[in-house]
Amino acid sequence: SILTGRYPDQHGAGKLHPTAQIPIPGALNSKLPTLSERLEQGGWHTAAIVNNPFLHERFGLNRGFQRYDYSPADNVELRRADASVDLMLEWLEEFQSPFFVMLHLFDPHLGYDPPAPVRGRFTGESLEGYPVADLQGIRSRAAEISSGERQFIEAAYDEEIVFVDEQLGRLFSALDERGLDSRLLVILTSDHGEEFFEHGSFEHGHSLHQEVVKVPLLIRGPGIAAGTSPEPVSLVDLAPTILEALSLPSLPDTEGISLWPLLTEGTAPEARSLRAEGALWGPPRGSTLEYPFRLLLEPELGRVQLFNLEQDPRETQDLSAVQAERLAFLLQKWEARSQSASPDWVLPDLDRDTLERLRSLGYVR
């Protein structure tokens, strides 16, 4: 979605193939152009450092990247943020402007096993409890888990974030020393959040509640005034935003919009529907947001919920029984959009190691 400006039911990446003997996530729709391809065509030096088996070249996300350094990771083994930042700094010695780099840091992901010196910063001096890696065990006893253990689990996750934050600080300092800081457009975001028992669940890929789909989005660059904006936006907006910022042609039929007028002039985008879809575990799920109202669907569970995010940002009060008209309106929006989906599933040819890593992370059942 970041690279194409499309939702999953259009770009196909990660969508489970409907007829495959093994439910394998699909590869990127080869018919859709990507942000990296557009930049490469425009004369940009393009590179990516990625650390997830779902970003293996065979899934097609390497298109348009002249350098694509993939390191397989799972819940036990990964290339940490310091090593990824080291590699990016090494590359920067060779790069000539203009360049586009996608740096993917995997550390704040189960298992939570932060390195020294951040280990223990929030959890305390005891090393008991590391690594936090027993996903199924924690989920199976979520209702009975003690408040102390919950606090430890979340603190271990926060320590992973601190480590990534420190490594990004090291990266930005190095960019500043090279005189690049004032000329860079920097975007920091995430593909998902993390559940810490808010709705009786843990980790991610099990629901589409706010704790999973509401992610950070920070953008810094020339012409962007400091501040925050309350407008709801989507990851599909990133490719159009980057291309307008660089005065390059937009991708055809993108589903996102450029946020550049909002960032540089304060011009808010028109009201629109935003979408979330899919899940790694359990039945398919979906969501339509027309702020402040958010529809949450779990069709195979026979459950439809409606929340007002302005009044209830943690989604604790289902309004579906008292907002029937609003519910029907958003359901109609969801169904109309779903009928227009045109997935082009492509099964990637994966080796055994990649399949096993995907299985350990929940991408393959």
Secondary structure, DSSP 8 states (H G I E B T S, - for coil): -TTTS--HHHH-TT-B-SS-SS--B----TTS--HHHHHHHTT-EEEEEE--GGG-GGGTTTTT-SEEEE----SS----HHHHHHHHHHHHTT--SSEEEEE----SSSSB---TTTTTTTT-S--TT-SB--HHHHHHTTTT--HHHHHHHHHHHHHHHHHHHHHHHHHHHHHHHTT-GGG--EEEE-S---EESTTS-EESSS--SHHHH---EEEE-TT--S--------GGGHHHHHHHHTT----TT-SS---HHHHHH--------EEEE--SSSS--EEEEETTEEEEEEGGGTEEEEEETTT-TT--S--TTT-HHHHHHHHHHHHHHHHT-----------HHHHHHHHHHTS--
